[in-house]
Amino acid sequence: MTSVLGITLLSLVLSGPTVAFVPIGGGASNHVSITGTALLKKVTETCRAVAEAAHHEFKPTGSSPEELVQACLGPTATGLVSGAKFHSALQEIYNQNGLVDRDFINSAPHHFNSEAFLEGRGLITEGMVAIKANIRKQNFQAARETLGRVLHTLQDFYSHSNWVELGYKEPYINLIRPDLPLEDLADVNTPTCKDCLSGTCTNSILPNILQEKKLTSGYYFMGNFSDAKPKGKCSHGGATDQTSNTVPRGGISKDERHSHNVALYNVAVNAATEASLQLLQDIRLSAGDNEFLRMMGIARSSVVCFVIDTTGSMSDDIAEARAVVNKIIDRKKGTQDEPSEYILVPFNDPAFGPPIRTTDPNKMKEEVAKLTATGGGDVPEMCLSGLQLALTNAPASSHIYVFTDAIAKDIALKDTIVALIRSSKSSVSFFITEAGARRRRSLRAASSFEDYIELALASGGQAIQVSKAQLPEATDVILDTSTSALVTVLQRARNPGKQETFPFMLDESLKNITVYITGTSISFTLTNPAGVSQSSNEATGKLGTIKTVGNLRRIHFNADIQTGTWQININSNQPYTLKVTGQSTITFIYEFVERFAGPHPGYAVLSGRPQAGQPATLMLSVMGRKGPSSMTIGNVALVTVSGPETVRNSTTTDMGNGDILAIVDVVPEGEFVVSLKGTDKESNSEFQRQSTTQMSISKVNIKAVVDSSVEPGKVFMLPFSVMTQGSGGRYSISARNDRNFLMNYPSSLTLTTGQCANTTITITPPADTSSGTDVTLTLDAKSSNGIDSNYVVLRFSVVSKITDFVQPLCKVVSVQADECPLDVSQCEPFQWEFAATLSDGNGTGIDSISLRQGSGNLTTTSLSDPIIQANYTASCCSQIVEFVAVDKVGNVGKCHHSIVRSAGSPALTVSLPLWLCLLVSAFVTRF
């Protein structure tokens, strides 16, 4: 498995028998390596195509994610590039791929077991429809999660069926083509296998099945279901498969590579890899290259997300937000710091949203320019409702900036906001300005901004309080953090404040280092490794430039920093926060995970807080400037941010390729973050990094699994369970979704310690919900005394049922290439023409037509025409043309033609009805 593939999450620690591709023996493949090989190849192909279309050279300097992303985003954009988003996208796909073996172990369709071919293809079809709909709505996380599950099912076909025993080496294209029939399926009464007492037979398929090319698969059941296998049918095989003890014994699974099946195993792995590539290519053609790469996390790391109060007193704040947006767009254009996406969420009272998302900077300027201040006379506003929309619409690990001068009316959403922050690992910074006199009196009567301060700290953001006149000076923070390859070196908070010295380590890779301190009545002294100091009253000194505005002190380091251990001594008896950031490609991503047992044991990502009373387990993927080989990992620890500092070191296992399994036996009390230390081999300097999102443990546990998409207007039932290892009793249940869909669920459950309480929530999307809509559901359970709680964050998609699975049809009308010389070196002054018609029959209609190959000019008549005329003109030097038609539900058809000919071949001049003669070089295709 190539080094770019990252951590396997669910396949790292495998023991005992399994029911899916697993690594047994040196060089063996598994679902992660098959998926990763296909993803890496398809991403590389797509990046190369995008670079060539932009007339850039695609030349990665190495195999690390950073180097691939740098080459893909283009050599002309200056600045640092982080591979973190690409890594994270891969992990989401791998994670969902592996979860199929945990959550659907006895579901035959999910694994093509028990001859469930039609049902298995149905899952693939449903998944592909959802993926394409999600991408059209730019819901890339939902698309990735579904992609992981669909790839697992598709790959299992080649391991669990007799496809390769029948002599086939290529993928079965009909599995991803629901318009084509699945043929030659063995019926339930047809025996398919002979007895294999040893369990190590090379091929147990009956000769007549092989001769007639009948398709079958192994039956699999855990538990006491051995009589569930029909007479004469094949078993999956393995110690946990109870059917394998019933004649015909043995199994046909090619999950594991053994001496008796190595040839079949290798063919199955190759076929599964090629099938994965076919599915990815179909998605790529439907989505387009740029959207496919965005789904894969190949995008500049910065996302600008504003949540803006538009009530009557916010005119100055809106004007400053508008100015900041314009600065970001104008200053960062053409660099790696240029945002990959802009998100705007306005809120008022009672209205909030809708969220506006765009990749077009001019569109963002227009939307911010439209904002006006009006209404909101009763002071508290719907701030958290707006923030909820931002957290569910922005990509994970985004930086979100909230502008307001009022407290939150919807404070009941606070627990939901914390859950979304922890789930998305996004940081939230608040810019809080002084309100008018009447609003100030109301604020004093109601509450303070303490809730905003707590949310900022929980996310690793900041709560900056300034006057409206000072706001323009404070927004430099946004310019600092809306940047590529941003990392956090250190973050701490003290409440109450006290004098304390905080050491932190700066390495040679760090650029644009900035320290932020928020609080009042603060003095500090910064000291470098050589002992040179600068105090808080020196605005410009030997170490950096200090700027004070409101409750914020911003220290921007000079460019010529000294590497090593720095110190900052802060003195204040008031609460304060400290944050040290910089830009570097040395970073890490992580997840808290839990081990699960069963026939395919592994690790699954926790959606909520880790469990109290047991060790915490983390999976980390560490990235360096030249990949994982350029770093040495030192220490992984959990560290408290607030109060007396507690450090809990971990026991780590290096899984290779920069992947670390870390186990912390005793977890700190209260809120903690992840700290990583190591050595950068490129500069031989030690580095320090810290996660921003605070986490804590809980004795409560919530379990729920979303296994399908939802149809508009249909009731969706989601079972979930709640358990506590703490005190039993009444626990309140709350559920919120970001679309305000109608929900029904119990308001409370009575729990008994150590026992699960099972219940169901129903969600009903309105009938007019557009296909591809992504819904984020947050479930929360809290003890009656409010001391303990936990949550689960789930995503599901609303997808309209479709019946159009037929690809658009292309027919060649004419080819005029008689002027093209046989000698290609003489092609420059000559042109050729190609004409075709495209139609979608009785389908949904063609949505787009795009040129995939060729450097000529493609024109079409209106896409609303039942038959679309396409005309292509190109230089005779560009001898191949291919364009793609995508209908409104994502079915893809291609037109392809080549005028390449050998010596002695006549020039081509053809028109209807002679196009049938061209099938050698141009064809009707339904891809």
Secondary structure, 3 states (H helix, E strand, C coil): CCHHHCCCCCCCCCCCCCCCCCCCCCCCCCHHHHHHHHHHHHHHHHHHHHHHHCCCCCCCCCCCHHHHHHHHHCCCCECCCCCHHHHHHHHHHHHHHHHHHHHCCCCHHHHCCCCCHHHHHHHHHHHHHHHHHHHHCCCHHHHHHHHHHHHHHHHHHHHHECCCCCCCCCCCHHHHCCCCCCCCECCCCCCCECCCCCCCCCCCECHHHHHHCCECECECCCCCCHHHCCCCCCECCCCCCHHHHCCCCCCCCCCCCCCCCHHHHHHHHHHHHHHHHHHHHHHHHHHCHHHHHHHCCCCCCCEEEEEEECCCCCHHHHHHHHHHHHHHHHHHCCECCCCCEEEEEEECCCCECCCEEECCHHHHHHHHHHCCCCCCCCCCECHHHHHHHHHHHCCCCCEEEEEECCCECCHHHHHHHHHHHHHHCCEEEEEEECCCHHHHHHHHHHCCCHHHHHHHHHHCCCEEEECCCCHHHHCHHHHHHCCCCEEEEEEEEECCCCCEEEEEEECCCCEEEEEEEEECCCEEEEECCCCCEEECCCCECCCEEEEEECCEEEEEECCCCCCEEEEEEEECCCCEEEEEEEECCCEEEEEEEEEECCCCCEEEECCCCCECCCCEEEEEEEECCCCHHHEEEEEEEEEECECCCCEEECEEEEEECCEEEEEECCCCCCCEEEEEEEEECCCCEEEEEECCCCECCECEEEEECCCCCECCCCCEEEEEEEEECCCCEEEEEEEEECCCCEEECCCEEEECCCCCEEEEEEEECCCCCCCCEEEEEEEEEEECCCCCEEEEEEEEEECCCCCCCCCCEEEEEEEECCCCCCCHHHCCCCEEEEEEEEECCCCCCEEEEEEEECCCEEEECCCCCCEEEEEEEEECCCCEEEEEEEECCCCEEEEEEECCCCCCCCCCEEECCHHHHHCCCEECCCC
